[in-house]
Amino acid sequence: MWLRRTALGAMVVPLAVLVFRDAPVRLVAPETTTAKPEAPPAAAPRPTIVSRAAWHADESLVKEHATYTGAVNAVFVHHTNHTNQYDCADAPRMLRAMEEDHVSGEGWDDIGYNFVVDRCGTIYEGRAGGVGRSVRGAHATGFNAHSVGIAALGNFGPGVPVPLALIEGIAKVGAWKLRRGIDPMGTVRMVSTNDESLYERGEVVRLHAVSGHRDTYQTSCPGEELYAQLPAIREEMARLREPRA
């Protein structure tokens, strides 16, 4: 098939390494802009999203204004490699620590993912710029434009069960963000903008509309078990986007 992926063995390493090695640097493409484009009509209802203000993001850390791309053509699913043994009430604290590490540790402008979903299914706003806008993230080297990065808070390597609430949360925000007219069960045409991805810069590829990070980058992300749940996420997204009577 047209999907190329590199399977990496699961490794146990310190959290400080795990959280960030899967997250590529931010690349500004020619088609991006700092002007806020009008949001196109959504194909699914907007889910409840915990805002940055509500989880107390440190806006003083943000180095630059958000950049915007066109409508979202693909959803990339990630995991953050945090421990799974957290209380969901601690998710805001974990997000603040992740923001600090993404900016101060990795040197990025802001948190890399557009959205983060905890194991209870709660959806959090990640990167700043407006949840209803096509904000360019720093989550998929070569494919940050026209895509949305949704990260599962936790580590879903071999043998780690994926909570149903987490699957549903990812599907809800993915169904809402994916451009109207794109089938979550289908594929999309995308162009790589970075040779550090699995594809050369300028290479045209066909990807699942809902892909895992490993489909475009040499990584084990989003973990074997969450990757295996992508078909279920696609199906749930398609159901949520069905026309209402």
Sine and cosine of phi, psi and omega as CSV:
sin_phi,cos_phi,sin_psi,cos_psi,sin_omega,cos_omega
0.00,0.00,0.05,-1.00,-0.08,-1.00
-0.99,0.16,-0.19,0.98,-0.02,-1.00
-0.99,0.10,0.79,-0.62,0.09,-1.00
-0.92,-0.39,0.77,-0.64,0.03,-1.00
-0.63,-0.78,0.48,-0.88,0.02,-1.00
-0.93,-0.36,0.88,-0.47,-0.02,-1.00
-1.00,0.09,0.83,-0.55,0.02,-1.00
-0.93,-0.36,0.58,-0.81,0.04,-1.00
-0.94,0.35,0.53,-0.85,0.01,-1.00
-0.94,0.33,0.70,-0.72,0.00,-1.00
-0.78,-0.62,0.61,-0.80,0.06,-1.00
-0.99,-0.15,0.94,-0.35,-0.01,-1.00
-0.70,-0.72,0.23,-0.97,-0.03,-1.00
-0.86,0.51,0.51,-0.86,-0.03,-1.00
-0.84,0.55,-0.63,0.78,-0.04,-1.00
-0.85,0.52,-0.51,0.86,0.03,-1.00
-0.99,0.12,-0.70,0.71,-0.08,-1.00
-0.88,0.47,-0.66,0.75,-0.13,-0.99
-0.90,0.44,-0.53,0.85,-0.20,-0.98
-0.92,-0.39,-0.26,0.97,-0.05,-1.00
-0.93,0.36,-0.37,0.93,0.01,-1.00
-0.99,0.12,-0.17,0.98,-0.13,-0.99
-0.96,-0.27,0.93,-0.38,-0.08,-1.00
-0.98,0.21,0.18,-0.98,-0.01,-1.00
-0.95,0.33,0.37,-0.93,0.00,-1.00
-0.98,0.20,0.74,-0.67,0.00,-1.00
-0.82,-0.58,0.83,-0.55,-0.01,-1.00
-1.00,0.01,0.87,-0.48,-0.01,-1.00
-1.00,-0.04,0.36,-0.93,-0.04,-1.00
-0.85,0.53,-0.49,0.87,-0.09,-1.00
-1.00,0.08,0.01,1.00,-0.01,-1.00
-0.99,0.13,0.33,-0.94,-0.02,-1.00
-0.48,-0.88,0.40,-0.92,0.07,-1.00
-1.00,-0.02,-0.13,0.99,0.03,-1.00
-0.98,0.21,0.66,-0.75,-0.02,-1.00
-0.98,0.20,0.92,-0.39,0.05,-1.00
-0.98,0.22,0.37,-0.93,0.06,-1.00
-0.93,0.36,0.68,-0.73,-0.01,-1.00
-0.96,0.27,0.76,-0.65,0.03,-1.00
-0.95,0.32,0.33,-0.94,0.02,-1.00
-0.89,0.46,0.68,-0.74,-0.05,-1.00
-0.99,0.12,0.44,-0.90,0.01,-1.00
-1.00,-0.08,-0.10,1.00,0.01,-1.00
-0.59,-0.81,0.39,-0.92,0.00,-1.00
-0.89,0.46,0.53,-0.85,0.08,-1.00
-0.95,0.31,0.79,-0.61,0.03,-1.00
-0.98,0.19,0.16,-0.99,0.10,-0.99
-0.95,0.32,0.79,-0.62,-0.05,-1.00
-0.78,-0.62,0.78,-0.63,0.06,-1.00
-0.98,0.21,0.87,-0.50,-0.08,-1.00
-0.96,0.29,0.27,-0.96,0.09,-1.00
-0.87,0.50,-0.62,0.79,0.02,-1.00
-0.89,0.46,-0.61,0.80,-0.04,-1.00
-0.95,0.31,-0.57,0.82,0.05,-1.00
-1.00,-0.06,0.14,0.99,0.13,-0.99
0.89,0.46,0.76,0.66,0.13,-0.99
-0.87,0.50,0.57,-0.82,0.02,-1.00
-1.00,0.03,1.00,-0.09,-0.06,-1.00
-0.93,0.37,-0.29,0.96,0.04,-1.00
-0.94,0.34,-0.29,0.96,0.02,-1.00
-0.98,0.20,-0.42,0.91,-0.08,-1.00
-0.91,0.42,0.83,-0.56,-0.13,-0.99
-1.00,0.06,-0.53,0.85,-0.06,-1.00
-0.64,-0.77,0.33,-0.95,0.11,-0.99
-0.91,0.41,0.46,-0.89,0.03,-1.00
-0.89,0.46,0.49,-0.87,0.14,-0.99
-0.94,-0.35,0.47,-0.88,-0.12,-0.99
-0.84,-0.54,0.56,-0.83,0.06,-1.00
-0.86,-0.52,-0.11,-0.99,0.04,-1.00
-0.96,0.30,-0.16,-0.99,-0.05,-1.00
-0.84,0.55,0.44,-0.90,-0.06,-1.00
-0.97,0.23,0.89,-0.46,0.00,-1.00
-0.98,-0.19,-0.27,0.96,-0.05,-1.00
-0.53,-0.85,0.51,-0.86,0.07,-1.00
-0.92,-0.39,0.79,-0.61,0.07,-1.00
-0.93,-0.36,0.82,-0.57,-0.04,-1.00
-0.99,-0.15,0.72,-0.70,-0.03,-1.00
-0.78,-0.63,0.16,-0.99,0.32,-0.95
-0.76,-0.65,0.40,-0.92,-0.12,-0.99
-1.00,-0.05,-0.20,0.98,-0.02,-1.00
0.94,0.35,0.31,0.95,0.18,-0.98
-0.95,0.31,0.29,-0.96,0.14,-0.99
-0.87,0.50,0.52,-0.86,0.05,-1.00
-1.00,0.04,-0.18,0.98,-0.08,-1.00
-1.00,0.02,0.82,0.57,0.02,-1.00
-0.90,-0.44,0.46,-0.89,0.14,-0.99
-0.99,0.12,0.70,-0.71,-0.05,-1.00
-0.87,0.49,-0.39,0.92,0.07,-1.00
-0.92,0.39,-0.31,0.95,0.00,-1.00
-1.00,0.02,-0.07,1.00,-0.05,-1.00
-0.84,0.55,-0.70,0.72,0.02,-1.00
-0.85,0.53,-0.65,0.76,0.03,-1.00
-0.90,0.44,-0.66,0.76,0.01,-1.00
-0.90,0.43,-0.60,0.80,0.04,-1.00
-0.92,0.39,-0.64,0.77,0.02,-1.00
-0.90,0.44,-0.64,0.77,0.04,-1.00
-0.92,0.40,-0.62,0.79,0.01,-1.00
-0.92,0.38,-0.64,0.77,0.06,-1.00
-0.87,0.50,-0.72,0.69,0.01,-1.00
-0.86,0.51,-0.70,0.71,-0.02,-1.00
-0.94,0.33,-0.62,0.78,0.02,-1.00
-0.89,0.45,-0.64,0.77,-0.06,-1.00
-1.00,0.08,-0.83,0.56,-0.09,-1.00
-0.98,0.21,-0.57,0.82,-0.02,-1.00
-0.99,0.11,-0.71,0.70,-0.07,-1.00
-1.00,-0.09,-0.28,0.96,0.04,-1.00
0.99,0.16,0.34,0.94,0.02,-1.00
-1.00,0.09,0.16,-0.99,-0.01,-1.00
-0.96,0.28,-0.47,0.88,-0.14,-0.99
-0.23,-0.97,-0.02,-1.00,0.11,-0.99
-0.85,0.53,0.62,-0.79,-0.16,-0.99
-0.97,0.26,-0.62,0.78,-0.11,-0.99
-0.99,0.12,0.55,-0.83,0.07,-1.00
-0.95,0.31,-0.60,0.80,0.00,-1.00
-0.61,-0.79,0.47,-0.88,0.09,-1.00
-0.77,-0.64,0.68,-0.73,0.00,-1.00
-0.85,-0.52,0.78,-0.63,0.01,-1.00
-1.00,0.02,0.06,-1.00,-0.11,-0.99
-0.94,0.35,-0.21,0.98,0.08,-1.00
-1.00,-0.02,-0.02,1.00,0.02,-1.00
1.00,-0.01,0.07,1.00,0.02,-1.00
-0.96,0.29,0.73,-0.68,-0.04,-1.00
-0.98,-0.20,0.77,-0.63,-0.01,-1.00
-0.90,-0.44,0.64,-0.77,0.16,-0.99
-0.92,0.38,0.76,-0.64,0.03,-1.00
-0.99,-0.15,-0.98,-0.19,-0.03,-1.00
-0.87,0.49,0.62,-0.78,-0.03,-1.00
-0.96,0.28,0.30,-0.95,0.09,-1.00
0.73,-0.68,-0.18,0.98,0.01,-1.00
0.93,-0.36,0.89,-0.45,-0.07,-1.00
-0.90,0.44,-0.44,0.90,-0.01,-1.00
-1.00,0.07,-0.02,1.00,-0.02,-1.00
-0.98,-0.22,0.27,-0.96,0.04,-1.00
-1.00,0.02,0.98,0.20,-0.05,-1.00
-0.99,0.16,0.77,-0.63,0.03,-1.00
-0.96,0.28,0.84,-0.55,0.00,-1.00
-1.00,-0.05,-0.15,-0.99,0.10,-0.99
-0.76,-0.65,0.90,0.43,-0.18,-0.98
-0.77,-0.63,-0.30,0.95,-0.08,-1.00
-0.57,-0.82,1.00,-0.02,-0.04,-1.00
-0.74,0.67,0.82,-0.57,0.02,-1.00
1.00,0.02,-0.23,0.97,-0.09,-1.00
-0.66,-0.75,0.48,0.88,0.01,-1.00
-0.95,0.31,-0.46,0.89,0.00,-1.00
-0.98,0.20,0.60,-0.80,0.05,-1.00
0.86,0.52,0.55,0.84,0.03,-1.00
-0.58,-0.81,0.22,-0.97,0.07,-1.00
-0.77,-0.64,0.69,-0.72,0.02,-1.00
-0.97,-0.23,0.85,-0.52,0.01,-1.00
-0.88,-0.48,0.88,-0.48,-0.07,-1.00
-0.95,-0.31,0.72,-0.69,0.11,-0.99
-1.00,0.08,0.79,-0.62,0.00,-1.00
-0.97,0.23,0.97,-0.24,-0.03,-1.00
0.54,-0.84,-0.14,-0.99,-0.02,-1.00
-0.79,-0.62,0.88,-0.47,-0.12,-0.99
-0.86,-0.50,0.79,0.61,0.08,-1.00
-0.96,0.28,-0.13,-0.99,-0.06,-1.00
-0.81,0.59,0.76,-0.65,0.08,-1.00
0.99,0.12,0.00,1.00,-0.01,-1.00
-1.00,-0.09,0.91,-0.42,-0.02,-1.00
-0.91,0.41,0.57,-0.82,0.02,-1.00
-0.98,-0.19,0.88,-0.47,-0.02,-1.00
-0.87,0.50,0.63,-0.78,0.03,-1.00
-0.86,0.51,-0.63,0.78,0.00,-1.00
-0.87,0.49,-0.57,0.82,0.02,-1.00
-0.93,0.37,-0.70,0.72,0.05,-1.00
-0.86,0.52,-0.70,0.71,-0.02,-1.00
-0.92,0.39,-0.61,0.79,0.01,-1.00
-0.90,0.43,-0.70,0.72,0.04,-1.00
-0.88,0.47,-0.69,0.73,-0.02,-1.00
-0.90,0.44,-0.63,0.78,-0.03,-1.00
-0.89,0.46,-0.76,0.65,-0.05,-1.00
-0.96,0.27,-0.54,0.84,0.05,-1.00
-0.92,0.40,-0.67,0.74,0.01,-1.00
-0.90,0.44,-0.58,0.81,0.00,-1.00
-0.95,0.30,-0.65,0.76,-0.10,-0.99
-0.99,0.15,-0.53,0.85,-0.07,-1.00
-0.90,0.43,0.71,-0.70,-0.08,-1.00
-0.82,0.57,0.66,-0.75,0.09,-1.00
-0.83,0.56,0.69,-0.72,0.02,-1.00
0.98,-0.17,-0.24,0.97,0.04,-1.00
-0.99,-0.11,0.76,-0.65,0.00,-1.00
-0.99,0.13,0.88,-0.47,0.03,-1.00
-0.86,0.51,-0.37,0.93,0.01,-1.00
-1.00,0.05,-0.13,0.99,-0.11,-0.99
-0.98,-0.20,-0.37,-0.93,-0.02,-1.00
-0.83,-0.56,0.28,-0.96,0.01,-1.00
-0.70,-0.72,0.42,-0.91,0.07,-1.00
-1.00,-0.04,0.79,-0.61,0.04,-1.00
-0.68,-0.73,0.34,-0.94,-0.03,-1.00
-0.85,-0.53,0.80,-0.60,0.03,-1.00
-0.94,0.35,0.65,-0.76,0.04,-1.00
-0.92,-0.40,0.15,0.99,-0.10,-1.00
-0.47,-0.88,0.80,-0.60,0.01,-1.00
-0.91,0.40,-0.25,0.97,0.00,-1.00
-0.98,0.21,-0.15,0.99,0.11,-0.99
-0.98,0.20,-0.08,-1.00,0.07,-1.00
-0.96,0.29,-0.12,0.99,-0.07,-1.00
-0.81,-0.59,0.59,-0.81,0.00,-1.00
-0.92,0.40,0.49,-0.87,0.04,-1.00
-0.83,0.55,0.76,-0.65,-0.01,-1.00
1.00,0.01,-0.13,0.99,-0.01,-1.00
-0.96,0.28,0.74,-0.67,0.03,-1.00
-1.00,-0.01,0.78,-0.62,-0.05,-1.00
-0.74,-0.68,0.36,-0.93,0.14,-0.99
-0.95,-0.30,0.82,-0.58,-0.02,-1.00
-0.82,-0.58,0.41,-0.91,0.17,-0.98
-0.87,0.50,0.63,-0.77,0.06,-1.00
-0.86,0.51,-0.49,0.87,0.10,-0.99
-0.87,-0.49,0.97,-0.25,-0.09,-1.00
-0.88,-0.48,0.25,-0.97,0.16,-0.99
-1.00,-0.07,0.38,-0.92,0.01,-1.00
-0.82,0.58,-0.61,0.79,-0.05,-1.00
-0.90,0.43,-0.27,0.96,0.00,-1.00
-0.95,0.31,-0.26,0.97,0.00,-1.00
-0.77,-0.64,-0.01,1.00,-0.10,-0.99
-0.51,-0.86,0.52,-0.86,-0.02,-1.00
-0.97,0.23,1.00,-0.08,-0.08,-1.00
-0.32,-0.95,0.34,-0.94,0.11,-0.99
-1.00,0.02,-0.15,0.99,-0.01,-1.00
-0.87,0.49,0.71,-0.71,0.22,0.97
-0.99,-0.11,0.48,0.88,-0.04,-1.00
1.00,-0.01,0.53,-0.85,-0.08,-1.00
-0.84,0.54,-0.70,0.71,-0.11,-0.99
-0.95,0.30,-0.65,0.76,0.03,-1.00
-0.94,0.33,-0.60,0.80,0.04,-1.00
-0.87,0.49,-0.62,0.79,0.01,-1.00
-0.92,0.39,-0.31,0.95,0.00,-1.00
-1.00,-0.03,0.01,1.00,0.00,-1.00
-0.86,0.52,-0.64,0.77,0.07,-1.00
-0.85,0.53,-0.64,0.77,0.03,-1.00
-0.92,0.40,-0.61,0.79,0.03,-1.00
-0.91,0.41,-0.68,0.74,0.03,-1.00
-0.87,0.49,-0.71,0.71,-0.02,-1.00
-0.88,0.47,-0.68,0.74,0.00,-1.00
-0.93,0.38,-0.61,0.79,0.06,-1.00
-0.88,0.47,-0.70,0.72,0.00,-1.00
-0.89,0.46,-0.64,0.77,0.03,-1.00
-0.90,0.44,-0.67,0.74,-0.02,-1.00
-0.92,0.39,-0.41,0.91,-0.03,-1.00
-1.00,-0.08,0.05,1.00,0.04,-1.00
-0.92,0.40,0.63,-0.77,0.02,-1.00
-0.83,0.56,0.68,-0.74,0.04,-1.00
-1.00,0.00,0.62,-0.78,0.01,-1.00
-0.95,0.32,0.00,0.00,0.00,0.00
